[in-house]
Amino acid sequence: MKNTYYISISKTHDNHILHNATCRIYSENKEDMILIGRYEQLVIALGISRNNFRKVIPCVQCILKRRHYNISSPRITPVPVRHFPE
């Protein structure tokens, strides 16, 4: 699934911030954003944005929170082992 990525023109703590199109910060500040493109992987979007701007970090609210939710391991219950009779 491809996501649309935007980068902020203004700096926050000396860094530009990469946002997803579903980000609340992006929807409030559309005039301050530049479209980077649609990519399947965050690494590609970060690489392209770092070619244009030197210091770029992903948004904590829209990108990192979603990645942490998707990467977290599902809760798996242990399955009992059945041994053969001796």
Backbone as a chain_set.jsonl record, in Angstrom:
{"seq": "MKNTYYISISKTHDNHILHNATCRIYSENKEDMILIGRYEQLVIALGISRNNFRKVIPCVQCILKRRHYNISSPRITPVPVRHFPE", "coords": {"N": [[0.835, -1.172, 0.0], [0.657, 2.122, -0.936], [1.754, 5.156, 0.484], [1.145, 8.652, 0.824], [3.493, 11.188, 1.065], [4.564, 14.141, 2.733], [6.649, 17.017, 3.231], [7.727, 19.34, 5.668], [8.285, 22.799, 5.158], [9.207, 24.753, 6.901], [11.465, 24.705, 9.702], [11.662, 22.607, 12.586], [13.087, 22.518, 15.619], [15.584, 22.605, 14.321], [15.257, 20.742, 12.285], [13.644, 19.396, 9.37], [10.375, 18.034, 8.943], [8.97, 14.947, 8.079], [5.848, 14.051, 6.892], [2.838, 12.056, 6.855], [0.004, 11.762, 4.633], [-2.288, 11.522, 6.126], [-1.909, 12.831, 8.453], [-2.596, 14.871, 11.292], [-1.26, 17.25, 11.806], [-0.336, 17.907, 9.262], [-2.782, 18.425, 7.953], [-3.549, 20.769, 9.233], [-1.568, 22.597, 8.505], [-1.232, 22.972, 5.636], [-0.251, 24.808, 3.772], [2.396, 25.024, 4.381], [3.682, 22.773, 3.521], [5.373, 20.461, 1.312], [4.824, 18.326, -1.393], [6.17, 15.119, -1.475], [5.829, 12.609, -2.614], [4.297, 9.409, -3.576], [4.888, 6.482, -1.904], [5.784, 3.104, -1.102], [7.457, 2.406, 0.972], [8.823, 3.774, 3.947], [11.534, 4.324, 4.101], [12.359, 4.952, 1.517], [10.954, 7.337, 1.036], [12.117, 8.937, 3.036], [14.769, 8.993, 2.107], [14.543, 10.362, -0.358], [13.521, 12.811, 0.524], [15.651, 13.625, 2.108], [17.542, 14.084, 0.171], [16.728, 16.501, -0.825], [16.46, 18.197, 1.404], [18.63, 18.683, 4.148], [18.508, 17.835, 6.965], [16.191, 15.693, 8.062], [13.45, 14.349, 9.765], [11.149, 11.723, 10.663], [7.655, 12.256, 11.304], [6.413, 12.241, 14.593], [3.814, 11.795, 15.386], [2.263, 10.832, 13.166], [3.776, 8.999, 11.587], [5.797, 7.534, 13.077], [4.293, 6.597, 15.267], [2.395, 4.975, 14.009], [4.087, 3.072, 12.795], [5.215, 1.912, 15.07], [2.964, 0.725, 16.157], [2.344, -1.174, 14.164], [4.642, -2.75, 14.145], [4.802, -3.87, 16.633], [4.778, -6.867, 18.508], [2.375, -9.447, 18.118], [0.143, -10.734, 20.591], [0.777, -13.852, 21.531], [-0.43, -16.885, 22.58], [0.99, -19.534, 24.465], [1.316, -22.793, 23.054], [0.416, -25.977, 24.112], [2.682, -28.724, 24.277], [2.395, -31.86, 22.858], [3.294, -34.989, 23.793], [4.453, -38.122, 22.497], [3.179, -41.312, 23.494], [5.09, -43.465, 25.639]], "CA": [[0.0, 0.0, 0.0], [1.463, 3.328, -1.038], [1.364, 6.303, 1.299], [1.555, 9.95, 0.307], [4.352, 11.85, 2.045], [4.8, 15.583, 2.619], [7.709, 17.51, 4.095], [7.499, 20.722, 6.104], [9.289, 23.759, 4.704], [9.798, 25.371, 8.092], [12.202, 23.774, 10.554], [11.305, 22.429, 13.981], [14.296, 22.072, 16.321], [16.637, 22.51, 13.307], [14.972, 19.618, 11.39], [12.399, 19.346, 8.617], [9.621, 16.87, 9.398], [8.266, 14.2, 7.038], [4.491, 13.719, 7.347], [1.95, 11.246, 6.036], [-1.152, 12.562, 4.226], [-3.344, 11.397, 7.129], [-1.447, 13.488, 9.682], [-3.365, 16.02, 11.753], [-0.399, 18.426, 11.652], [-0.362, 18.24, 7.841], [-4.075, 19.013, 7.586], [-3.626, 22.12, 9.787], [-0.535, 23.457, 7.923], [-1.025, 22.551, 4.25], [0.522, 25.792, 3.013], [3.802, 24.901, 4.769], [4.129, 21.439, 3.133], [5.724, 20.146, -0.072], [4.562, 16.927, -1.724], [7.355, 14.324, -1.804], [5.357, 11.573, -3.531], [3.642, 8.227, -3.019], [5.854, 5.403, -1.805], [5.379, 2.0, -0.24], [8.345, 2.294, 2.123], [9.243, 5.012, 4.588], [12.952, 4.535, 3.836], [12.463, 5.622, 0.216], [10.492, 8.715, 1.219], [13.145, 9.641, 3.803], [15.924, 9.196, 1.237], [14.249, 11.425, -1.329], [13.408, 14.086, 1.232], [16.991, 14.016, 2.567], [18.261, 14.629, -0.982], [16.311, 17.892, -0.99], [16.725, 18.899, 2.663], [19.677, 17.929, 4.85], [18.076, 17.189, 8.205], [14.776, 15.321, 7.994], [13.047, 13.289, 10.686], [9.736, 11.382, 10.492], [6.715, 12.822, 12.278], [6.178, 11.35, 15.731], [2.393, 11.49, 15.517], [1.628, 10.083, 12.077], [4.6, 7.936, 11.003], [6.42, 6.674, 14.082], [3.27, 5.952, 16.084], [1.822, 3.916, 13.186], [5.093, 2.025, 12.633], [5.345, 1.212, 16.354], [1.77, -0.108, 16.306], [2.427, -2.284, 13.221], [5.797, -3.592, 14.43], [4.672, -4.534, 17.929], [4.488, -8.292, 18.335], [1.046, -9.836, 18.583], [0.161, -11.551, 21.798], [0.591, -15.253, 21.165], [-0.493, -17.746, 23.758], [1.778, -20.749, 24.242], [0.569, -24.001, 22.691], [1.009, -27.094, 24.849], [3.346, -29.745, 23.465], [1.869, -33.21, 23.122], [4.331, -36.007, 23.618], [3.987, -39.459, 22.147], [3.272, -42.237, 24.638], [6.309, -44.303, 25.622]], "C": [[0.886, 1.243, 0.0], [0.88, 4.425, -0.166], [1.867, 7.573, 0.644], [2.304, 10.687, 1.402], [4.541, 13.317, 1.7], [5.925, 15.96, 3.568], [7.439, 18.964, 4.437], [8.637, 21.613, 5.613], [9.992, 24.385, 5.903], [10.451, 24.301, 8.962], [11.635, 23.762, 11.964], [12.507, 21.811, 14.67], [15.406, 21.751, 15.32], [16.463, 21.314, 12.364], [13.688, 19.873, 10.613], [11.699, 18.05, 9.002], [8.861, 16.266, 8.23], [6.933, 13.731, 7.602], [3.809, 12.787, 6.363], [0.733, 12.109, 5.688], [-2.282, 12.504, 5.241], [-3.02, 12.13, 8.42], [-2.315, 14.705, 10.018], [-2.564, 17.31, 11.59], [-0.383, 18.876, 10.189], [-1.663, 18.933, 7.464], [-4.233, 20.431, 8.127], [-2.676, 23.094, 9.092], [-0.234, 23.086, 6.479], [-0.172, 23.527, 3.455], [2.012, 25.719, 3.317], [4.411, 23.575, 4.296], [4.43, 21.347, 1.637], [5.461, 18.662, -0.285], [5.86, 16.238, -2.127], [6.975, 13.241, -2.805], [4.662, 10.443, -2.803], [4.621, 7.065, -3.071], [5.325, 4.32, -0.878], [6.209, 1.936, 1.036], [8.758, 3.665, 2.631], [10.694, 5.337, 4.259], [13.153, 5.281, 2.511], [12.052, 7.081, 0.34], [11.507, 9.536, 2.014], [14.366, 9.93, 2.943], [15.713, 10.316, 0.249], [14.149, 12.769, -0.638], [14.765, 14.555, 1.751], [17.873, 14.452, 1.412], [17.95, 16.109, -1.169], [16.626, 18.745, 0.23], [17.703, 18.057, 3.47], [19.165, 17.156, 6.057], [16.57, 16.959, 8.168], [14.524, 14.202, 8.987], [11.579, 12.967, 10.422], [8.89, 11.963, 11.618], [6.422, 11.786, 13.366], [4.723, 10.913, 15.767], [1.847, 10.603, 14.41], [2.457, 8.92, 11.562], [5.142, 7.005, 12.074], [5.403, 5.949, 14.942], [2.649, 4.79, 15.312], [2.808, 2.764, 13.02], [5.253, 1.23, 13.924], [4.161, 0.286, 16.557], [1.854, -1.332, 15.397], [3.559, -3.247, 13.546], [5.621, -4.377, 15.723], [4.203, -5.974, 17.735], [3.081, -8.608, 18.844], [1.16, -10.736, 19.806], [-0.197, -12.991, 21.414], [0.588, -16.076, 22.446], [0.301, -19.011, 23.472], [0.872, -21.948, 23.948], [1.216, -25.174, 23.427], [1.576, -28.137, 23.876], [2.78, -31.105, 23.841], [2.953, -34.216, 22.802], [3.716, -37.341, 23.243], [4.09, -40.358, 23.376], [4.503, -43.124, 24.505], [6.011, -45.754, 25.639]], "O": [[1.764, 1.386, 0.85], [-0.336, 4.597, -0.089], [2.904, 7.566, -0.02], [1.82, 10.803, 2.528], [4.662, 13.688, 0.533], [6.133, 15.303, 4.588], [6.975, 19.731, 3.594], [9.805, 21.224, 5.65], [11.214, 24.529, 5.917], [10.038, 23.141, 8.955], [11.183, 24.789, 12.471], [12.905, 20.695, 14.338], [16.09, 20.737, 15.457], [17.423, 20.91, 11.707], [12.754, 20.488, 11.128], [12.359, 17.071, 9.35], [8.191, 16.975, 7.481], [6.883, 13.095, 8.655], [4.164, 12.738, 5.185], [0.459, 13.089, 6.38], [-3.162, 13.365, 5.219], [-3.784, 12.055, 9.382], [-2.71, 15.465, 9.134], [-3.133, 18.354, 11.269], [-0.412, 20.073, 9.903], [-1.648, 19.924, 6.733], [-4.973, 21.226, 7.547], [-2.938, 24.297, 9.082], [0.933, 22.902, 6.133], [0.557, 23.114, 2.553], [2.816, 26.295, 2.584], [5.556, 23.281, 4.639], [3.835, 22.046, 0.816], [5.833, 17.835, 0.548], [6.57, 16.712, -3.014], [7.722, 12.983, -3.748], [4.457, 10.492, -1.59], [5.123, 6.706, -4.136], [4.521, 4.587, 0.015], [5.728, 1.467, 2.067], [9.009, 4.589, 1.856], [11.051, 6.51, 4.148], [14.025, 6.144, 2.409], [12.726, 7.965, -0.19], [11.734, 10.705, 1.702], [14.943, 11.013, 3.043], [16.606, 11.136, 0.037], [14.641, 13.77, -1.159], [15.008, 15.76, 1.827], [18.871, 15.134, 1.641], [18.802, 16.879, -1.615], [17.02, 19.903, 0.09], [17.605, 16.83, 3.469], [19.372, 15.946, 6.152], [15.78, 17.901, 8.234], [15.276, 13.23, 9.051], [10.829, 13.847, 9.997], [9.362, 12.137, 12.742], [6.212, 10.607, 13.08], [4.427, 9.778, 16.141], [1.046, 9.709, 14.681], [1.881, 7.921, 11.13], [4.957, 5.791, 11.978], [5.624, 4.797, 15.314], [2.401, 3.731, 15.889], [2.414, 1.6, 13.095], [5.411, 0.01, 13.884], [4.322, -0.821, 17.072], [1.474, -2.426, 15.814], [3.454, -4.439, 13.256], [6.225, -5.436, 15.891], [3.341, -6.254, 16.903], [2.656, -8.093, 19.878], [2.169, -11.412, 20.006], [-1.327, -13.289, 21.026], [1.489, -15.969, 23.278], [0.284, -19.508, 22.346], [-0.204, -22.085, 24.53], [2.434, -25.345, 23.369], [1.019, -28.387, 22.807], [2.703, -31.449, 25.021], [3.458, -34.28, 21.681], [2.588, -37.647, 23.63], [4.985, -40.185, 24.203], [4.906, -43.488, 23.4], [6.93, -46.573, 25.628]]}, "num_chains": 1, "name": "protein.A"}
